[in-house]
Amino acid sequence: MSALAQVDDRTFITDGGLETTLVFHQGFDLPHFASFVLLDDPAGRDALRAYYRSYLDIAEAHDVGIVLDTPTWRANRDWGEKLGYDADALAEVNRRAVALLEELHSPRVLLSGCIGPRGDGYKVDAEMSVKEAESYHAPQVEAFAETTADLVSALTLTYSDEATGIVRAAATAGVPVVISFTVETDGRLPSGQSLGEAIEQVDSETGGAAAYFMVNCAHPTHFADALEPEPWLERLRGVRANASRKSHAELDGADELDEGDPDELADRYRELRDRLPKLNVVGGCCGTDHRHIGAICRAWTR
């Protein structure tokens, strides 16, 4: 397995829902839900710094580690073309995203180059073979490999072939990689595959090259029942849950942000302890902010 020894023996938090915070709480217009465009604007960069510092404060207050993901979930070829970024501009913006987080670096921080899906993130579209996915995501992985990023994290993946391609691209580039799947309310990936089957397939096809796996962009109640005691659970080390219990389709059609209840969400994380023996990376996704991560961190370290 690709080495990422830093997460072996301590608790790490992550940030929350970057895009939902920027749009619904700070009033930014993010075209195609792309936060990397803020790197081209001084006010946008200041907003990103303030956002990340709010989570660093939580990590310092509770003496835990923190994985900071770059604001580059949409910074790949297809989404970049829609926003007027060619290959060179995308490579540069991915490098500048790491440089921004370098300003906030400390011994407790792991810098993660964030990779998103080629498609929507809520459904299986722009589907690729493993070979196609490896070629498609390689430029972004290689851009991060040229920086001080400690790892790359691929979030909100909807099917296993894309995940396998990303792991292979990261292995070629020599950078540790974390794979995070999203699931529907039935605990299955949007492709219909079970979470366990997806993790086992990626590991089988890559020789277990991923550092670990995560689940993101789903409420804990959506996947808790899928966490049967099987060997693949040892590979699931991170959860970045949504604040809302709503389905992807409901969230996609909503005009208002469903922030849920931070304390209730924290309770759901505590319940995951018994089901996920290796879980030690906890954070948030859509609808969560520093309040949710603070509550989760307090519950987790209590």
CORZI-V379414 format. One record per residue. N is the residue number from 1. RES is the residue in one letter. D_LAST is the distance of its C-alpha to the last C-alpha in whole Angstrom. Layout:
BEGIN
n	res	d_last
N	RES	D_LAST
N	RES	D_LAST
END
This chain:
BEGIN
n	res	d_last
1	M	31
2	S	31
3	A	29
4	L	26
5	A	24
6	Q	22
7	V	19
8	D	20
9	D	17
10	R	14
11	T	12
12	F	14
13	I	14
14	T	18
15	D	19
16	G	20
17	G	23
18	L	26
19	E	29
20	T	28
21	T	27
22	L	30
23	V	32
24	F	31
25	H	29
26	Q	31
27	G	34
28	F	35
29	D	38
30	L	37
31	P	40
32	H	39
33	F	35
34	A	35
35	S	33
36	F	35
37	V	38
38	L	36
39	L	37
40	D	40
41	D	40
42	P	39
43	A	37
44	G	35
45	R	34
46	D	33
47	A	31
48	L	29
49	R	28
50	A	27
51	Y	25
52	Y	23
53	R	23
54	S	20
55	Y	18
56	L	19
57	D	17
58	I	14
59	A	14
60	E	15
61	A	13
62	H	10
63	D	12
64	V	12
65	G	16
66	I	17
67	V	20
68	L	23
69	D	25
70	T	29
71	P	30
72	T	33
73	W	32
74	R	35
75	A	37
76	N	39
77	R	43
78	D	43
79	W	41
80	G	42
81	E	46
82	K	45
83	L	44
84	G	47
85	Y	45
86	D	47
87	A	46
88	D	46
89	A	45
90	L	42
91	A	41
92	E	42
93	V	39
94	N	37
95	R	37
96	R	37
97	A	33
98	V	32
99	A	34
100	L	32
101	L	29
102	E	30
103	E	30
104	L	26
105	H	26
106	S	24
107	P	23
108	R	19
109	V	21
110	L	23
111	L	26
112	S	27
113	G	30
114	C	29
115	I	32
116	G	33
117	P	35
118	R	39
119	G	39
120	D	37
121	G	34
122	Y	34
123	K	37
124	V	39
125	D	41
126	A	43
127	E	43
128	M	43
129	S	44
130	V	42
131	K	45
132	E	45
133	A	41
134	E	41
135	S	44
136	Y	43
137	H	39
138	A	41
139	P	42
140	Q	38
141	V	37
142	E	39
143	A	39
144	F	35
145	A	36
146	E	39
147	T	36
148	T	33
149	A	30
150	D	28
151	L	28
152	V	30
153	S	28
154	A	30
155	L	28
156	T	29
157	L	32
158	T	33
159	Y	35
160	S	35
161	D	39
162	E	37
163	A	34
164	T	36
165	G	39
166	I	36
167	V	35
168	R	38
169	A	39
170	A	36
171	A	37
172	T	40
173	A	39
174	G	37
175	V	33
176	P	30
177	V	30
178	V	27
179	I	28
180	S	26
181	F	28
182	T	28
183	V	28
184	E	30
185	T	29
186	D	30
187	G	28
188	R	31
189	L	32
190	P	35
191	S	37
192	G	36
193	Q	35
194	S	32
195	L	29
196	G	29
197	E	33
198	A	33
199	I	30
200	E	33
201	Q	36
202	V	34
203	D	33
204	S	37
205	E	39
206	T	37
207	G	37
208	G	33
209	A	33
210	A	30
211	A	27
212	Y	25
213	F	25
214	M	23
215	V	23
216	N	23
217	C	25
218	A	24
219	H	22
220	P	20
221	T	22
222	H	25
223	F	24
224	A	22
225	D	25
226	A	26
227	L	24
228	E	26
229	P	25
230	E	28
231	P	28
232	W	27
233	L	24
234	E	23
235	R	24
236	L	22
237	R	19
238	G	18
239	V	18
240	R	19
241	A	20
242	N	22
243	A	21
244	S	24
245	R	25
246	K	28
247	S	30
248	H	32
249	A	35
250	E	34
251	L	32
252	D	35
253	G	37
254	A	35
255	D	36
256	E	33
257	L	29
258	D	27
259	E	23
260	G	22
261	D	19
262	P	16
263	D	13
264	E	15
265	L	15
266	A	11
267	D	12
268	R	14
269	Y	12
270	R	10
271	E	13
272	L	15
273	R	13
274	D	15
275	R	18
276	L	18
277	P	17
278	K	17
279	L	15
280	N	14
281	V	15
282	V	14
283	G	16
284	G	18
285	C	22
286	C	25
287	G	24
288	T	20
289	D	20
290	H	18
291	R	16
292	H	15
293	I	14
294	G	12
295	A	10
296	I	10
297	C	8
298	R	6
299	A	5
300	W	6
301	T	4
302	R	0
END
